[in-house]
Amino acid sequence: MEALFSNYEEVRKSGLFDDEYYLARYPDVAARNLDPLVHFLEEGGREGRDPHPEFDSAFYFEQCQGRGERPDNPLLHYLRIGAARGFKTRRETGERGLLPAGDEPAWPATLVAIEALATVGNSDGSSRLTVAGWALAAEPIVEVALSFGELALASALYGLARPDIAELYPDRPDAGTSGFIIGCELPRLVSGTIEPLLIVRTQGGEIGRQALRVAIPPTATPPDGAGLAPLVVGIDRALVEPHGVLRVEGWVVSPVQVETIEVSIDDAVLGPAELGWVRPDIEERHPDYPNARFSGFRFVG
């Protein structure tokens, strides 16, 4: 049940499951008076049912089968793996089908998924960047690092436990320890967008690169306010779990940098939340805010 709950939250927050669409498209689910998302996770995904008008499960399975895979749930596979690989959620207009597997480009030698990216403003006007995710290669990875232009910023802590990736890639011995997190100070910028480079080096000398697009909001509100509210906060979940742990999850957007989010009860500060979790649904809802895509936060304590 814990796995189902975790998957439920992940899919719900993705913005790629539409309850009304699912029930209208599949009246048998409505007739059974089932939670549509629970049905999709337990049965519908495996049956190839579409969770959203912009997600074609049959087409997604085509892409997976062309690589010799058959995921249990297409949407979960896309959120965890497929998006990082460049898989599409639906066939483009005029596209008749995929090439035979032998004619398609080979898998990239290195797979990198960015799951959290946060910029925090410092009092001196500089910014701190934090990136978290996972990386896999055909041979052991010896370094994950960030650079900006000619400047080497920092190396990541690589080798964090990722049992979820081990489950997705059971044939790769390093999958269970493929997680990484990296934090570094960025050159002082008032505002703007920069593109630091994430570099993955393997034992055999192979190098994979992925450019990151990072929006650095101004440290002060622009004179005209850009027509945006100074702060918009949403709480998706706040509960005390059965074993006594408080969990708070939500999102925050602002035209300026968010320094920190603290969780407190009355006057007692419990601690800071983790910033920078990917929220494509908030990016779609608030496209004018520079931090919308990585606006999610989580607190567990």
N, C-alpha and C positions, 0 to 999 in steps of 0.2 A: 504493500500500500504506500510505503514511503516513496518508492520509485515512481508510482503513478502520480502522487502529489507533486513531486519535483518536476516531472514531465508536464503536468497540467499547468503549473506556474510558468514554465519556460515557454510553452506554446501560447498561452494566454497573453503574455507580455510581448510576443513577437509581432503582433498585429496581423498575422497571417491566418488567423482562424476567425471566421464570421459565423456566429451562432445562427442568425436569421437566415443567411444564405444556405447553411448546411441543412437546416430543418426544412426549408422550402424545396431544396434540391432532392432531399431524401425523406419523403413523407413517412416511410416505414419507421424512421427514427422518431419522428414526432408522434406517430401513433403509439409507440411504446412508452411515451412520456419519459424519455431518457435525457440526461444531461448530454447535449450534443458533443461537447468536447471529450467527455469521458468515453462516449461511444466511439469517437474518432480514434482515441488513444488505444482503446481495447480491441476494436474491431475494424472500424472504418479505414484507418490508415493502411492496414494490411490488405484490405479489400480493394484499395485503389480509389477510394472516394476522395473528392476534392474538398479541401477545408475552406477555400476562399476563391472568389472569382478570378483572382490573379495567380492561383496555384493549380496547375494541371498535374495531378498525381501520376496519370498514365505516362505523360511526357517525361516527368521526372524519373520514373522507373526505367524508361528507355535509356536515359543518360547513364543511370547506374548499371543497367544490364550490359551496356556497351563496354563497361569496365569490369564485367564479371562479378558484379555485386547485386544483391537483392536485399535492401534494408527492410526491416520490419515496419518502419513508419517513415514515409517519404519526407514529411515536414520536419520531424526531429533530425533526420539525416541531413537535410538542407541547413538547418540552423547550426548544427554542430560541425558539419564537414563540407557539405555541398557549396555553401556560400563562399567558403575560403578557396574552393577549387574553381569557382567561376561558373558553377552550374546555373541554369536558368530555371525560373519557376513556371514558365509557360512558353509555348512555341511562338515564335515571332510570326507576324503576318507574312504569308507566302512561303513559310518554311515547311517543307513536305516531310522531312524525316531526318534522322541522323545518319551519318555515314556508317558503313559497316565498321565493326570494332577494329579490324586490321588497318583501316584507312585513316583512323582518327589519330591526332597527335598523341604521343605517349604521355603518361602521367608526369607531372613535374617532379624533378628529383627531390625537391624539398616542399613540404606542406607546412604552412604557417597560418594559424588562426588567431586574430586579435579579438579578445573578448572584453577587454576593459582598457580605456584610455582616458586619462584625466590630466588636466593642467590646473595647477593651484598657484594663485598669485602670492608673491612674497612682498613684504613691506617695502623693499627697496626697488620695486618695479620689475624685478625679474620673475621668472616662472619656473615651477618644477613640474616635470612631465613624468607620469607613471604609466607603464604599459604592461599588460598581463595577457597571457594566452598560452598556446602550446605550439610545439614545433616537432616535426618528424622528418627524417631523411632516410635514404636507402642505407646509410652507414652511420655510425655513432656521431652525434653532434658534440663538438668540443667547445663551442662558444656561440652565444647569442648576444649581439651588441647593437648599440645605436650610434649613429654618426650624423653630423650635420655639416654639409659641405666638406671641408678638409678637417673638421674638428671631430675627434673621437669623443663621444659623450660619456658612455658607460657600458659595462658588461652586465648581462643579466644574471640573476640567480636561476640557473637552469637545472632541471632534474626533480621538480616538484611532483608529488604524487598526483596522477590523473587516472583513477580506475575507470572513469567513463570513456577515456580515449583507448584504454587497453581493451575495453569491451568492443569498441568499434573496429579496432585493428588487432585482433587476437594473434595474427601471424607476425607482428612486429614486437620483438622483445623489449624495446625501449619505450613502447607506447604508454606503459603504466607510470613512467617517470618523465613525461614529455612536457610538463608545465614549466612556465617561466614567469618571472616578474622582474621589471627593471625600472629604476627611478634615477633621474638625473636633473641637474639644473640646466635650463636653457639660456642662451644669450638673451640679454635684456631687450625686450621688445614692448613698445607701448600697446600695439595691437597688430593684427594681421594674421596671415596664414603661412605656415612654414611646412616643409616636407622633409623631416628627418628620415634617415634610411635605417631600416632594421636589417641586420646582416646575420646570417646563419652560416657558420663554418663547420665542416665535418672533418673527421679524422683523416680522410683521404685527400683533403685539400679542396673539396668542392665548396662552392660559395653560393648561397641563395640570398637574394636581396628583395626586400619589399618596401616600397615608399609609403610613408604614413602622412596623411594630410591632417595637420593639427591647426585648429583655429585658436588663436590667442586673443581672447576678448580684452578690451581696454581695462585698465585698472580703475578708471573713473567713468561715470556715465557721460556719454557724449552730450554737448550742450543742448541739442534738440531732442535728446532722449530716444532718437530713432523711432519714436512712436511705440516703443515697447515698454511693457511693465517692468519695473526694476527687478522683480523676482516673482517667479511662478513655481509653486511647489505642489506636488501630488503625492499622496500616501497610498500605495497599493495594498500594503499589508502591514499590520501591527498586531502582534499576538505573542502570548507566552506559551511556548511549546510544552508538551507534557512533562519533559524532564527539567522544566524551570528556566529555560533559556529564552530571553526576549529577542524577537526577530522583527526588525522594521525594514521595509523596502519601499522605495518610491523613486521620484525623479525631481530634478530642479533645473530650471532654465533661467538665465539672466544674461543681459547684454554685456555685463562685466564679469570678471573672474570670480568664481566662488572659492573662497579660501578654505572653508571647512563647514561640515554639517555635524553638529553635536546632538546626541540623544540624551535627554535628561528626564527624570521623574521628580516633579516638584522642583526643589533647588539642588538636587543631587545629579551631577553630570556623570553619565554612565560611560561616555567615551565618544570618539569620532566615528562617523560612518565611512565606509569605503566608497569613494567617488569614481565615476568614469565608466560605469557598466553600459554596454551597448543597448540603446533603446530606439530601434528604427521606427516604432510607433510614435514616439515623441518627436523624432525628426520630421515625420510626416505632418504631425499636428502643429508643430511650432518651427517651421523652416527658417524663420528670420533670426532665430537665436543661434549664435555661433557654436554653442556647446550642446545642441539638442540631441545629436546622435549619441553622444557619450554622457547623457544626463542622468543615468541611473545611479542610485546609491543603495547600499545595504549596510545594516548594522546587525550583528549577532553578538550577544553578550549577556 
